[in-house]
Amino acid sequence: MELEHCTGTTCTSVEIGRDHYRTEITAGNHTIIADEPLDIGGEDKGVNPNELFLASLGSCTVITLRMYADRKEWPVDSILVDLKMDIVKGNETQTTYIKKHITILGDISEEQKQRMLKIADSCPLHRIMTNPIVISSNLIPGKE
């Protein structure tokens, strides 16, 4: 799919055909398949949208932490982030709770680990998600 309406610095295209609910996500030269689980009518051929959302946050977090550790020349062997999301619906609102459980392996002090924990909340996606977001939708005429 051609991203002819893309004017931002980050552009992603998502397309669905007649399959229930398999989508193709295109970003640059990369393609990802997303789908819904079998129990809600999908074919479970890819990660679901909530999993993709968490994966994006987790990827951004570990990349940010790796960059920080490398810049500080700290001997960090690996960084693991497990994420969990709970959505609590109220009468007219809902609150989303995301927990990031971070494991840092390497020969670094507890003080360095605590510093990395603070840095984890400064990854770009974390900042996007914790600040106001404006999303606008518009229709683009299709080409038959």
N, CA, C and O atoms as CSV, one atom per row, in Angstrom:
chain,resi,resn,atom,element,x,y,z
A,1,MET,N,N,0.846,-1.180,0.000
A,1,MET,CA,C,0.000,0.000,0.000
A,1,MET,C,C,0.887,1.237,0.000
A,1,MET,O,O,1.843,1.314,0.772
A,2,GLU,N,N,0.586,2.185,-0.841
A,2,GLU,CA,C,1.327,3.439,-0.947
A,2,GLU,C,C,0.872,4.412,0.121
A,2,GLU,O,O,-0.328,4.608,0.312
A,3,LEU,N,N,1.814,5.023,0.818
A,3,LEU,CA,C,1.493,5.972,1.882
A,3,LEU,C,C,1.495,7.393,1.340
A,3,LEU,O,O,2.250,8.241,1.816
A,4,GLU,N,N,0.662,7.653,0.360
A,4,GLU,CA,C,0.679,8.969,-0.285
A,4,GLU,C,C,0.157,10.090,0.605
A,4,GLU,O,O,0.424,11.257,0.317
A,5,HIS,N,N,-0.563,9.791,1.654
A,5,HIS,CA,C,-1.100,10.832,2.535
A,5,HIS,C,C,-0.228,11.021,3.770
A,5,HIS,O,O,-0.592,11.749,4.694
A,6,CYS,N,N,0.895,10.377,3.776
A,6,CYS,CA,C,1.776,10.419,4.945
A,6,CYS,C,C,2.625,11.692,4.911
A,6,CYS,O,O,3.414,11.904,3.991
A,7,THR,N,N,2.450,12.523,5.923
A,7,THR,CA,C,3.246,13.740,5.992
A,7,THR,C,C,4.025,13.840,7.294
A,7,THR,O,O,4.840,14.749,7.444
A,8,GLY,N,N,3.801,12.939,8.235
A,8,GLY,CA,C,4.513,12.974,9.511
A,8,GLY,C,C,5.879,12.333,9.391
A,8,GLY,O,O,6.232,11.791,8.344
A,9,THR,N,N,6.640,12.395,10.459
A,9,THR,CA,C,7.968,11.794,10.434
A,9,THR,C,C,7.911,10.288,10.603
A,9,THR,O,O,8.829,9.586,10.180
A,10,THR,N,N,6.857,9.785,11.208
A,10,THR,CA,C,6.675,8.348,11.361
A,10,THR,C,C,5.384,7.966,10.660
A,10,THR,O,O,4.311,8.465,11.000
A,11,CYS,N,N,5.491,7.079,9.682
A,11,CYS,CA,C,4.318,6.697,8.904
A,11,CYS,C,C,4.145,5.186,8.920
A,11,CYS,O,O,5.092,4.430,8.700
A,12,THR,N,N,2.938,4.775,9.180
A,12,THR,CA,C,2.592,3.362,9.192
A,12,THR,C,C,1.266,3.196,8.475
A,12,THR,O,O,0.378,4.040,8.591
A,13,SER,N,N,1.136,2.117,7.743
A,13,SER,CA,C,-0.097,1.827,7.023
A,13,SER,C,C,-0.633,0.482,7.500
A,13,SER,O,O,0.124,-0.474,7.668
A,14,VAL,N,N,-1.937,0.417,7.714
A,14,VAL,CA,C,-2.573,-0.829,8.148
A,14,VAL,C,C,-3.734,-1.111,7.207
A,14,VAL,O,O,-4.564,-0.239,6.947
A,15,GLU,N,N,-3.783,-2.342,6.697
A,15,GLU,CA,C,-4.830,-2.696,5.731
A,15,GLU,C,C,-5.466,-4.022,6.122
A,15,GLU,O,O,-4.794,-4.951,6.572
A,16,ILE,N,N,-6.782,-4.084,5.938
A,16,ILE,CA,C,-7.527,-5.323,6.168
A,16,ILE,C,C,-8.359,-5.603,4.925
A,16,ILE,O,O,-8.940,-4.696,4.330
A,17,GLY,N,N,-8.407,-6.859,4.550
A,17,GLY,CA,C,-9.255,-7.285,3.436
A,17,GLY,C,C,-10.523,-7.906,3.991
A,17,GLY,O,O,-11.122,-7.372,4.925
A,18,ARG,N,N,-10.931,-9.018,3.429
A,18,ARG,CA,C,-12.146,-9.696,3.877
A,18,ARG,C,C,-11.900,-10.692,5.013
A,18,ARG,O,O,-12.848,-11.217,5.595
A,19,ASP,N,N,-10.628,-10.951,5.325
A,19,ASP,CA,C,-10.317,-11.864,6.430
A,19,ASP,C,C,-10.799,-11.271,7.741
A,19,ASP,O,O,-10.722,-10.060,7.952
A,20,HIS,N,N,-11.301,-12.136,8.628
A,20,HIS,CA,C,-11.664,-11.700,9.980
A,20,HIS,C,C,-10.466,-11.952,10.861
A,20,HIS,O,O,-10.203,-13.148,10.991
A,21,TYR,N,N,-9.781,-11.219,11.414
A,21,TYR,CA,C,-9.555,-9.793,11.446
A,21,TYR,C,C,-8.100,-9.527,11.137
A,21,TYR,O,O,-7.503,-8.592,11.671
A,22,ARG,N,N,-7.532,-10.342,10.283
A,22,ARG,CA,C,-6.116,-10.283,9.931
A,22,ARG,C,C,-5.799,-8.970,9.227
A,22,ARG,O,O,-6.455,-8.592,8.256
A,23,THR,N,N,-4.781,-8.284,9.736
A,23,THR,CA,C,-4.356,-7.032,9.109
A,23,THR,C,C,-2.885,-7.118,8.735
A,23,THR,O,O,-2.112,-7.858,9.343
A,24,GLU,N,N,-2.516,-6.343,7.720
A,24,GLU,CA,C,-1.116,-6.189,7.352
A,24,GLU,C,C,-0.689,-4.790,7.729
A,24,GLU,O,O,-1.294,-3.802,7.314
A,25,ILE,N,N,0.358,-4.722,8.518
A,25,ILE,CA,C,0.891,-3.447,8.968
A,25,ILE,C,C,2.195,-3.228,8.206
A,25,ILE,O,O,3.086,-4.077,8.232
A,26,THR,N,N,2.303,-2.093,7.534
A,26,THR,CA,C,3.505,-1.767,6.789
A,26,THR,C,C,4.117,-0.511,7.369
A,26,THR,O,O,3.454,0.515,7.519
A,27,ALA,N,N,5.400,-0.614,7.693
A,27,ALA,CA,C,6.158,0.528,8.196
A,27,ALA,C,C,7.519,0.486,7.520
A,27,ALA,O,O,8.333,-0.397,7.792
A,28,GLY,N,N,7.756,1.433,6.649
A,28,GLY,CA,C,9.008,1.410,5.892
A,28,GLY,C,C,9.081,0.152,5.054
A,28,GLY,O,O,8.165,-0.142,4.285
A,29,ASN,N,N,10.166,-0.594,5.198
A,29,ASN,CA,C,10.357,-1.836,4.442
A,29,ASN,C,C,9.890,-3.074,5.207
A,29,ASN,O,O,10.200,-4.197,4.809
A,30,HIS,N,N,9.153,-2.883,6.295
A,30,HIS,CA,C,8.786,-3.988,7.167
A,30,HIS,C,C,7.280,-4.227,7.170
A,30,HIS,O,O,6.480,-3.299,7.052
A,31,THR,N,N,6.918,-5.509,7.311
A,31,THR,CA,C,5.510,-5.893,7.388
A,31,THR,C,C,5.301,-6.757,8.629
A,31,THR,O,O,6.095,-7.650,8.925
A,32,ILE,N,N,4.226,-6.475,9.340
A,32,ILE,CA,C,3.830,-7.235,10.521
A,32,ILE,C,C,2.391,-7.679,10.311
A,32,ILE,O,O,1.587,-6.934,9.750
A,33,ILE,N,N,2.068,-8.865,10.747
A,33,ILE,CA,C,0.689,-9.352,10.686
A,33,ILE,C,C,0.080,-9.220,12.082
A,33,ILE,O,O,0.678,-9.635,13.075
A,34,ALA,N,N,-1.106,-8.643,12.138
A,34,ALA,CA,C,-1.873,-8.574,13.389
A,34,ALA,C,C,-3.194,-9.296,13.160
A,34,ALA,O,O,-3.699,-9.354,12.038
A,35,ASP,N,N,-3.734,-9.836,14.218
A,35,ASP,CA,C,-4.995,-10.564,14.122
A,35,ASP,C,C,-5.614,-10.600,15.514
A,35,ASP,O,O,-4.973,-10.242,16.503
A,36,GLU,N,N,-6.831,-11.025,15.574
A,36,GLU,CA,C,-7.516,-11.220,16.850
A,36,GLU,C,C,-7.495,-12.703,17.186
A,36,GLU,O,O,-7.337,-13.536,16.294
A,37,PRO,N,N,-7.651,-13.042,18.461
A,37,PRO,CA,C,-7.677,-14.459,18.846
A,37,PRO,C,C,-8.907,-15.181,18.308
A,37,PRO,O,O,-9.896,-14.560,17.919
A,38,LEU,N,N,-8.821,-16.486,18.297
A,38,LEU,CA,C,-9.923,-17.323,17.804
A,38,LEU,C,C,-11.221,-17.064,18.558
A,38,LEU,O,O,-12.293,-17.051,17.952
A,39,ASP,N,N,-11.142,-16.857,19.878
A,39,ASP,CA,C,-12.364,-16.743,20.678
A,39,ASP,C,C,-13.179,-15.487,20.395
A,39,ASP,O,O,-14.315,-15.384,20.857
A,40,ILE,N,N,-12.632,-14.530,19.652
A,40,ILE,CA,C,-13.458,-13.370,19.274
A,40,ILE,C,C,-13.591,-13.234,17.754
A,40,ILE,O,O,-13.918,-12.159,17.251
A,41,GLY,N,N,-13.335,-14.326,17.025
A,41,GLY,CA,C,-13.612,-14.353,15.599
A,41,GLY,C,C,-12.417,-14.194,14.697
A,41,GLY,O,O,-12.567,-14.262,13.477
A,42,GLY,N,N,-11.236,-13.987,15.243
A,42,GLY,CA,C,-10.039,-13.899,14.419
A,42,GLY,C,C,-9.489,-15.285,14.125
A,42,GLY,O,O,-10.078,-16.300,14.496
A,43,GLU,N,N,-8.357,-15.304,13.457
A,43,GLU,CA,C,-7.708,-16.577,13.149
A,43,GLU,C,C,-6.385,-16.737,13.894
A,43,GLU,O,O,-5.661,-17.706,13.667
A,44,ASP,N,N,-6.068,-15.806,14.773
A,44,ASP,CA,C,-4.863,-15.859,15.607
A,44,ASP,C,C,-3.600,-16.035,14.770
A,44,ASP,O,O,-2.718,-16.816,15.126
A,45,LYS,N,N,-3.513,-15.304,13.653
A,45,LYS,CA,C,-2.356,-15.407,12.751
A,45,LYS,C,C,-1.287,-14.364,13.055
A,45,LYS,O,O,-0.272,-14.292,12.364
A,46,GLY,N,N,-1.511,-13.571,14.071
A,46,GLY,CA,C,-0.538,-12.562,14.461
A,46,GLY,C,C,-0.885,-12.038,15.837
A,46,GLY,O,O,-1.883,-12.436,16.437
A,47,VAL,N,N,-0.051,-11.143,16.328
A,47,VAL,CA,C,-0.330,-10.557,17.642
A,47,VAL,C,C,-1.553,-9.659,17.545
A,47,VAL,O,O,-1.833,-9.087,16.492
A,48,ASN,N,N,-2.286,-9.537,18.666
A,48,ASN,CA,C,-3.473,-8.681,18.628
A,48,ASN,C,C,-3.073,-7.223,18.872
A,48,ASN,O,O,-1.959,-6.962,19.326
A,49,PRO,N,N,-3.954,-6.280,18.582
A,49,PRO,CA,C,-3.604,-4.862,18.715
A,49,PRO,C,C,-3.112,-4.453,20.105
A,49,PRO,O,O,-2.198,-3.636,20.216
A,50,ASN,N,N,-3.707,-5.011,21.166
A,50,ASN,CA,C,-3.219,-4.675,22.507
A,50,ASN,C,C,-1.799,-5.180,22.723
A,50,ASN,O,O,-0.983,-4.500,23.345
A,51,GLU,N,N,-1.506,-6.368,22.211
A,51,GLU,CA,C,-0.148,-6.902,22.325
A,51,GLU,C,C,0.843,-6.051,21.533
A,51,GLU,O,O,1.965,-5.819,21.984
A,52,LEU,N,N,0.434,-5.590,20.362
A,52,LEU,CA,C,1.291,-4.702,19.566
A,52,LEU,C,C,1.565,-3.395,20.305
A,52,LEU,O,O,2.682,-2.877,20.294
A,53,PHE,N,N,0.539,-2.884,20.935
A,53,PHE,CA,C,0.663,-1.650,21.717
A,53,PHE,C,C,1.697,-1.834,22.826
A,53,PHE,O,O,2.593,-1.007,22.992
A,54,LEU,N,N,1.565,-2.925,23.583
A,54,LEU,CA,C,2.515,-3.199,24.656
A,54,LEU,C,C,3.906,-3.488,24.107
A,54,LEU,O,O,4.907,-3.075,24.694
A,55,ALA,N,N,3.970,-4.197,22.979
A,55,ALA,CA,C,5.265,-4.495,22.368
A,55,ALA,C,C,5.981,-3.213,21.960
A,55,ALA,O,O,7.199,-3.104,22.107
A,56,SER,N,N,5.230,-2.248,21.450
A,56,SER,CA,C,5.833,-0.963,21.074
A,56,SER,C,C,6.418,-0.261,22.284
A,56,SER,O,O,7.541,0.242,22.240
A,57,LEU,N,N,5.657,-0.229,23.359
A,57,LEU,CA,C,6.148,0.405,24.588
A,57,LEU,C,C,7.348,-0.351,25.144
A,57,LEU,O,O,8.331,0.264,25.556
A,58,GLY,N,N,7.278,-1.665,25.157
A,58,GLY,CA,C,8.387,-2.466,25.666
A,58,GLY,C,C,9.643,-2.309,24.831
A,58,GLY,O,O,10.740,-2.184,25.374
A,59,SER,N,N,9.489,-2.315,23.508
A,59,SER,CA,C,10.638,-2.136,22.619
A,59,SER,C,C,11.291,-0.783,22.831
A,59,SER,O,O,12.514,-0.678,22.923
A,60,CYS,N,N,10.468,0.248,22.908
A,60,CYS,CA,C,10.978,1.599,23.123
A,60,CYS,C,C,11.720,1.677,24.459
A,60,CYS,O,O,12.768,2.315,24.555
A,61,THR,N,N,11.177,1.033,25.474
A,61,THR,CA,C,11.792,1.066,26.804
A,61,THR,C,C,13.153,0.385,26.807
A,61,THR,O,O,14.125,0.959,27.299
A,62,VAL,N,N,13.245,-0.838,26.262
A,62,VAL,CA,C,14.531,-1.539,26.303
A,62,VAL,C,C,15.570,-0.879,25.404
A,62,VAL,O,O,16.757,-0.878,25.728
A,63,ILE,N,N,15.132,-0.317,24.276
A,63,ILE,CA,C,16.071,0.394,23.404
A,63,ILE,C,C,16.611,1.634,24.114
A,63,ILE,O,O,17.810,1.911,24.061
A,64,THR,N,N,15.730,2.376,24.774
A,64,THR,CA,C,16.162,3.560,25.520
A,64,THR,C,C,17.148,3.176,26.615
A,64,THR,O,O,18.165,3.844,26.800
A,65,LEU,N,N,16.850,2.103,27.339
A,65,LEU,CA,C,17.745,1.656,28.398
A,65,LEU,C,C,19.083,1.161,27.851
A,65,LEU,O,O,20.128,1.415,28.449
A,66,ARG,N,N,19.057,0.457,26.720
A,66,ARG,CA,C,20.302,-0.007,26.098
A,66,ARG,C,C,21.150,1.188,25.677
A,66,ARG,O,O,22.359,1.199,25.907
A,67,MET,N,N,20.529,2.191,25.063
A,67,MET,CA,C,21.269,3.390,24.651
A,67,MET,C,C,21.919,4.074,25.858
A,67,MET,O,O,23.072,4.502,25.798
A,68,TYR,N,N,21.161,4.168,26.950
A,68,TYR,CA,C,21.663,4.817,28.151
A,68,TYR,C,C,22.842,4.038,28.739
A,68,TYR,O,O,23.877,4.621,29.062
A,69,ALA,N,N,22.682,2.714,28.877
A,69,ALA,CA,C,23.749,1.877,29.433
A,69,ALA,C,C,25.001,1.942,28.560
A,69,ALA,O,O,26.117,2.010,29.074
A,70,ASP,N,N,24.813,1.921,27.248
A,70,ASP,CA,C,25.961,1.999,26.338
A,70,ASP,C,C,26.672,3.344,26.465
A,70,ASP,O,O,27.901,3.403,26.482
A,71,ARG,N,N,25.894,4.419,26.553
A,71,ARG,CA,C,26.484,5.756,26.674
A,71,ARG,C,C,27.282,5.884,27.974
A,71,ARG,O,O,28.334,6.522,28.010
A,72,LYS,N,N,26.765,5.268,29.039
A,72,LYS,CA,C,27.452,5.306,30.338
A,72,LYS,C,C,28.572,4.251,30.421
A,72,LYS,O,O,29.348,4.230,31.377
A,73,GLU,N,N,28.640,3.383,29.408
A,73,GLU,CA,C,29.610,2.282,29.373
A,73,GLU,C,C,29.446,1.348,30.566
A,73,GLU,O,O,30.423,0.865,31.137
A,74,TRP,N,N,28.178,1.103,30.933
A,74,TRP,CA,C,27.870,0.172,32.012
A,74,TRP,C,C,27.790,-1.238,31.429
A,74,TRP,O,O,27.258,-1.412,30.333
A,75,PRO,N,N,28.300,-2.236,32.126
A,75,PRO,CA,C,28.304,-3.607,31.607
A,75,PRO,C,C,26.947,-4.310,31.783
A,75,PRO,O,O,26.818,-5.245,32.572
A,76,VAL,N,N,25.965,-3.851,31.049
A,76,VAL,CA,C,24.622,-4.447,31.089
A,76,VAL,C,C,24.560,-5.547,30.033
A,76,VAL,O,O,24.750,-5.292,28.844
A,77,ASP,N,N,24.293,-6.768,30.479
A,77,ASP,CA,C,24.241,-7.908,29.564
A,77,ASP,C,C,22.905,-8.011,28.841
A,77,ASP,O,O,22.866,-8.271,27.638
A,78,SER,N,N,21.809,-7.809,29.570
A,78,SER,CA,C,20.492,-7.886,28.938
A,78,SER,C,C,19.478,-7.105,29.756
A,78,SER,O,O,19.645,-6.869,30.953
A,79,ILE,N,N,18.428,-6.719,29.063
A,79,ILE,CA,C,17.321,-5.974,29.684
A,79,ILE,C,C,16.038,-6.642,29.215
A,79,ILE,O,O,15.839,-6.851,28.018
A,80,LEU,N,N,15.179,-6.970,30.150
A,80,LEU,CA,C,13.899,-7.606,29.843
A,80,LEU,C,C,12.788,-6.743,30.428
A,80,LEU,O,O,12.864,-6.312,31.579
A,81,VAL,N,N,11.773,-6.500,29.637
A,81,VAL,CA,C,10.593,-5.797,30.136
A,81,VAL,C,C,9.378,-6.669,29.860
A,81,VAL,O,O,9.074,-6.979,28.708
A,82,ASP,N,N,8.691,-7.060,30.914
A,82,ASP,CA,C,7.404,-7.748,30.797
A,82,ASP,C,C,6.333,-6.705,31.060
A,82,ASP,O,O,6.420,-5.945,32.025
A,83,LEU,N,N,5.323,-6.667,30.201
A,83,LEU,CA,C,4.270,-5.663,30.329
A,83,LEU,C,C,2.921,-6.320,30.522
A,83,LEU,O,O,2.634,-7.377,29.960
A,84,LYS,N,N,2.103,-5.673,31.326
A,84,LYS,CA,C,0.741,-6.143,31.569
A,84,LYS,C,C,-0.185,-4.944,31.494
A,84,LYS,O,O,0.126,-3.875,32.021
A,85,MET,N,N,-1.328,-5.122,30.836
A,85,MET,CA,C,-2.296,-4.036,30.709
A,85,MET,C,C,-3.646,-4.502,31.231
A,85,MET,O,O,-4.135,-5.573,30.870
A,86,ASP,N,N,-4.234,-3.679,32.085
A,86,ASP,CA,C,-5.593,-3.906,32.567
A,86,ASP,C,C,-6.406,-2.668,32.241
A,86,ASP,O,O,-5.955,-1.541,32.442
A,87,ILE,N,N,-7.602,-2.892,31.738
A,87,ILE,CA,C,-8.509,-1.786,31.418
A,87,ILE,C,C,-9.704,-1.893,32.353
A,87,ILE,O,O,-10.412,-2.900,32.371
A,88,VAL,N,N,-9.914,-0.832,33.132
A,88,VAL,CA,C,-11.025,-0.790,34.083
A,88,VAL,C,C,-12.044,0.204,33.554
A,88,VAL,O,O,-11.755,1.391,33.403
A,89,LYS,N,N,-13.243,-0.299,33.275
A,89,LYS,CA,C,-14.295,0.549,32.717
A,89,LYS,C,C,-15.188,1.069,33.819
A,89,LYS,O,O,-15.655,0.317,34.675
A,90,GLY,N,N,-15.421,2.387,33.783
A,90,GLY,CA,C,-16.348,3.022,34.706
A,90,GLY,C,C,-17.644,3.317,33.992
A,90,GLY,O,O,-17.908,2.760,32.927
A,91,ASN,N,N,-18.460,4.189,34.567
A,91,ASN,CA,C,-19.740,4.541,33.943
A,91,ASN,C,C,-19.554,5.202,32.584
A,91,ASN,O,O,-20.171,4.788,31.603
A,92,GLU,N,N,-18.714,6.221,32.521
A,92,GLU,CA,C,-18.527,6.940,31.267
A,92,GLU,C,C,-17.068,7.058,30.855
A,92,GLU,O,O,-16.757,7.666,29.832
A,93,THR,N,N,-16.184,6.486,31.637
A,93,THR,CA,C,-14.759,6.555,31.326
A,93,THR,C,C,-14.133,5.182,31.516
A,93,THR,O,O,-14.754,4.255,32.036
A,94,GLN,N,N,-12.912,5.083,31.088
A,94,GLN,CA,C,-12.151,3.886,31.390
A,94,GLN,C,C,-10.731,4.310,31.741
A,94,GLN,O,O,-10.229,5.319,31.244
A,95,THR,N,N,-10.106,3.545,32.583
A,95,THR,CA,C,-8.732,3.808,32.977
A,95,THR,C,C,-7.898,2.599,32.585
A,95,THR,O,O,-8.260,1.457,32.867
A,96,THR,N,N,-6.783,2.868,31.934
A,96,THR,CA,C,-5.873,1.812,31.517
A,96,THR,C,C,-4.667,1.812,32.439
A,96,THR,O,O,-4.022,2.841,32.637
A,97,TYR,N,N,-4.372,0.657,32.997
A,97,TYR,CA,C,-3.215,0.484,33.868
A,97,TYR,C,C,-2.197,-0.388,33.142
A,97,TYR,O,O,-2.506,-1.509,32.736
A,98,ILE,N,N,-0.999,0.124,32.982
A,98,ILE,CA,C,0.084,-0.637,32.356
A,98,ILE,C,C,1.203,-0.782,33.381
A,98,ILE,O,O,1.659,0.197,33.971
A,99,LYS,N,N,1.628,-2.009,33.574
A,99,LYS,CA,C,2.748,-2.277,34.471
A,99,LYS,C,C,3.925,-2.747,33.630
A,99,LYS,O,O,3.796,-3.649,32.802
A,100,LYS,N,N,5.077,-2.120,33.858
A,100,LYS,CA,C,6.315,-2.533,33.205
A,100,LYS,C,C,7.210,-3.146,34.279
A,100,LYS,O,O,7.682,-2.449,35.178
A,101,HIS,N,N,7.438,-4.445,34.180
A,101,HIS,CA,C,8.333,-5.143,35.100
A,101,HIS,C,C,9.681,-5.270,34.388
A,101,HIS,O,O,9.798,-5.976,33.386
A,102,ILE,N,N,10.693,-4.581,34.914
A,102,ILE,CA,C,11.987,-4.466,34.243
A,102,ILE,C,C,13.040,-5.293,34.979
A,102,ILE,O,O,13.204,-5.178,36.194
A,103,THR,N,N,13.744,-6.120,34.226
A,103,THR,CA,C,14.865,-6.884,34.757
A,103,THR,C,C,16.121,-6.452,34.014
A,103,THR,O,O,16.167,-6.469,32.785
A,104,ILE,N,N,17.140,-6.063,34.780
A,104,ILE,CA,C,18.410,-5.639,34.186
A,104,ILE,C,C,19.483,-6.590,34.690
A,104,ILE,O,O,19.712,-6.699,35.895
A,105,LEU,N,N,20.141,-7.280,33.760
A,105,LEU,CA,C,21.197,-8.216,34.112
A,105,LEU,C,C,22.546,-7.643,33.704
A,105,LEU,O,O,22.706,-7.131,32.596
A,106,GLY,N,N,23.493,-7.733,34.590
A,106,GLY,CA,C,24.841,-7.238,34.336
A,106,GLY,C,C,25.500,-6.854,35.644
A,106,GLY,O,O,24.878,-6.876,36.705
A,107,ASP,N,N,26.752,-6.507,35.549
A,107,ASP,CA,C,27.534,-6.170,36.735
A,107,ASP,C,C,27.418,-4.674,37.020
A,107,ASP,O,O,28.375,-3.916,36.862
A,108,ILE,N,N,26.202,-4.265,37.450
A,108,ILE,CA,C,25.986,-2.859,37.800
A,108,ILE,C,C,25.395,-2.789,39.205
A,108,ILE,O,O,24.815,-3.755,39.700
A,109,SER,N,N,25.553,-1.639,39.827
A,109,SER,CA,C,25.112,-1.463,41.217
A,109,SER,C,C,23.602,-1.255,41.288
A,109,SER,O,O,22.944,-1.008,40.278
A,110,GLU,N,N,23.077,-1.358,42.491
A,110,GLU,CA,C,21.651,-1.083,42.721
A,110,GLU,C,C,21.342,0.374,42.382
A,110,GLU,O,O,20.270,0.673,41.856
A,111,GLU,N,N,22.261,1.271,42.674
A,111,GLU,CA,C,22.078,2.694,42.346
A,111,GLU,C,C,21.973,2.897,40.832
A,111,GLU,O,O,21.146,3.683,40.370
A,112,GLN,N,N,22.796,2.201,40.067
A,112,GLN,CA,C,22.725,2.290,38.604
A,112,GLN,C,C,21.404,1.711,38.095
A,112,GLN,O,O,20.803,2.255,37.169
A,113,LYS,N,N,20.958,0.621,38.691
A,113,LYS,CA,C,19.671,0.040,38.291
A,113,LYS,C,C,18.525,1.003,38.582
A,113,LYS,O,O,17.605,1.131,37.774
A,114,GLN,N,N,18.573,1.676,39.722
A,114,GLN,CA,C,17.528,2.645,40.055
A,114,GLN,C,C,17.545,3.818,39.078
A,114,GLN,O,O,16.487,4.339,38.724
A,115,ARG,N,N,18.718,4.235,38.645
A,115,ARG,CA,C,18.820,5.304,37.650
A,115,ARG,C,C,18.202,4.842,36.333
A,115,ARG,O,O,17.499,5.608,35.675
A,116,MET,N,N,18.460,3.601,35.947
A,116,MET,CA,C,17.882,3.066,34.716
A,116,MET,C,C,16.366,2.955,34.821
A,116,MET,O,O,15.658,3.151,33.833
A,117,LEU,N,N,15.864,2.642,36.017
A,117,LEU,CA,C,14.415,2.592,36.212
A,117,LEU,C,C,13.798,3.962,35.914
A,117,LEU,O,O,12.746,4.037,35.280
A,118,LYS,N,N,14.433,5.030,36.360
A,118,LYS,CA,C,13.933,6.375,36.061
A,118,LYS,C,C,14.030,6.685,34.572
A,118,LYS,O,O,13.128,7.300,34.004
A,119,ILE,N,N,15.115,6.265,33.945
A,119,ILE,CA,C,15.301,6.488,32.507
A,119,ILE,C,C,14.229,5.744,31.705
A,119,ILE,O,O,13.817,6.213,30.644
A,120,ALA,N,N,13.779,4.595,32.199
A,120,ALA,CA,C,12.761,3.803,31.492
A,120,ALA,C,C,11.503,4.620,31.223
A,120,ALA,O,O,10.845,4.427,30.200
A,121,ASP,N,N,11.168,5.523,32.126
A,121,ASP,CA,C,9.970,6.342,31.941
A,121,ASP,C,C,10.194,7.524,31.003
A,121,ASP,O,O,9.276,8.305,30.754
A,122,SER,N,N,11.409,7.655,30.486
A,122,SER,CA,C,11.659,8.755,29.548
A,122,SER,C,C,11.757,8.268,28.103
A,122,SER,O,O,12.131,9.036,27.217
A,123,CYS,N,N,11.424,7.000,27.860
A,123,CYS,CA,C,11.435,6.555,26.466
A,123,CYS,C,C,10.357,7.348,25.708
A,123,CYS,O,O,9.329,7.706,26.283
A,124,PRO,N,N,10.595,7.617,24.430
A,124,PRO,CA,C,9.662,8.459,23.673
A,124,PRO,C,C,8.202,8.004,23.716
A,124,PRO,O,O,7.314,8.849,23.832
A,125,LEU,N,N,7.925,6.708,23.626
A,125,LEU,CA,C,6.528,6.254,23.657
A,125,LEU,C,C,5.906,6.437,25.030
A,125,LEU,O,O,4.722,6.759,25.130
A,126,HIS,N,N,6.669,6.241,26.075
A,126,HIS,CA,C,6.152,6.488,27.422
A,126,HIS,C,C,5.743,7.952,27.549
A,126,HIS,O,O,4.686,8.264,28.098
A,127,ARG,N,N,6.584,8.844,27.039
A,127,ARG,CA,C,6.261,10.274,27.103
A,127,ARG,C,C,5.035,10.610,26.246
A,127,ARG,O,O,4.205,11.425,26.648
A,128,ILE,N,N,4.920,9.992,25.081
A,128,ILE,CA,C,3.738,10.224,24.242
A,128,ILE,C,C,2.478,9.794,24.982
A,128,ILE,O,O,1.474,10.507,24.988
A,129,MET,N,N,2.540,8.625,25.603
A,129,MET,CA,C,1.358,8.053,26.235
A,129,MET,C,C,0.974,8.738,27.533
A,129,MET,O,O,-0.166,8.606,27.978
A,130,THR,N,N,1.887,9.464,28.150
A,130,THR,CA,C,1.584,10.130,29.413
A,130,THR,C,C,1.376,11.629,29.243
A,130,THR,O,O,1.293,12.362,30.229
A,131,ASN,N,N,1.292,12.079,28.012
A,131,ASN,CA,C,0.974,13.475,27.703
A,131,ASN,C,C,-0.295,13.498,26.859
A,131,ASN,O,O,-0.700,12.465,26.326
A,132,PRO,N,N,-0.928,14.664,26.729
A,132,PRO,CA,C,-2.130,14.715,25.893
A,132,PRO,C,C,-1.841,14.241,24.461
A,132,PRO,O,O,-0.789,14.526,23.889
A,133,ILE,N,N,-2.790,13.527,23.921
A,133,ILE,CA,C,-2.699,13.008,22.553
A,133,ILE,C,C,-3.920,13.504,21.785
A,133,ILE,O,O,-5.041,13.445,22.289
A,134,VAL,N,N,-3.704,13.983,20.589
A,134,VAL,CA,C,-4.795,14.399,19.720
A,134,VAL,C,C,-4.775,13.470,18.513
A,134,VAL,O,O,-3.780,13.404,17.792
A,135,ILE,N,N,-5.859,12.764,18.298
A,135,ILE,CA,C,-5.983,11.855,17.159
A,135,ILE,C,C,-7.115,12.364,16.284
A,135,ILE,O,O,-8.232,12.571,16.759
A,136,SER,N,N,-6.828,12.565,15.013
A,136,SER,CA,C,-7.890,12.987,14.096
A,136,SER,C,C,-8.020,11.940,12.994
A,136,SER,O,O,-7.027,11.368,12.545
A,137,SER,N,N,-9.237,11.702,12.574
A,137,SER,CA,C,-9.520,10.738,11.520
A,137,SER,C,C,-10.221,11.455,10.381
A,137,SER,O,O,-11.088,12.299,10.608
A,138,ASN,N,N,-9.845,11.118,9.157
A,138,ASN,CA,C,-10.534,11.677,8.001
A,138,ASN,C,C,-10.611,10.625,6.906
A,138,ASN,O,O,-9.818,9.685,6.876
A,139,LEU,N,N,-11.558,10.789,6.023
A,139,LEU,CA,C,-11.730,9.848,4.915
A,139,LEU,C,C,-10.953,10.329,3.709
A,139,LEU,O,O,-10.987,11.509,3.361
A,140,ILE,N,N,-10.249,9.400,3.072
A,140,ILE,CA,C,-9.534,9.679,1.837
A,140,ILE,C,C,-10.242,8.901,0.732
A,140,ILE,O,O,-10.503,7.709,0.896
A,141,PRO,N,N,-10.559,9.550,-0.391
A,141,PRO,CA,C,-11.232,8.823,-1.463
A,141,PRO,C,C,-10.396,7.637,-1.930
A,141,PRO,O,O,-9.197,7.774,-2.177
A,142,GLY,N,N,-11.031,6.473,-2.051
A,142,GLY,CA,C,-10.334,5.278,-2.511
A,142,GLY,C,C,-10.214,5.251,-4.019
A,142,GLY,O,O,-10.981,5.901,-4.730
A,143,LYS,N,N,-9.245,4.495,-4.495
A,143,LYS,CA,C,-9.044,4.305,-5.937
A,143,LYS,C,C,-9.515,2.911,-6.275
A,143,LYS,O,O,-8.941,1.933,-5.795
A,144,GLU,N,N,-10.532,2.799,-7.078
A,144,GLU,CA,C,-11.084,1.488,-7.463
A,144,GLU,C,C,-10.336,0.911,-8.615
A,144,GLU,O,O,-10.658,-0.184,-9.074
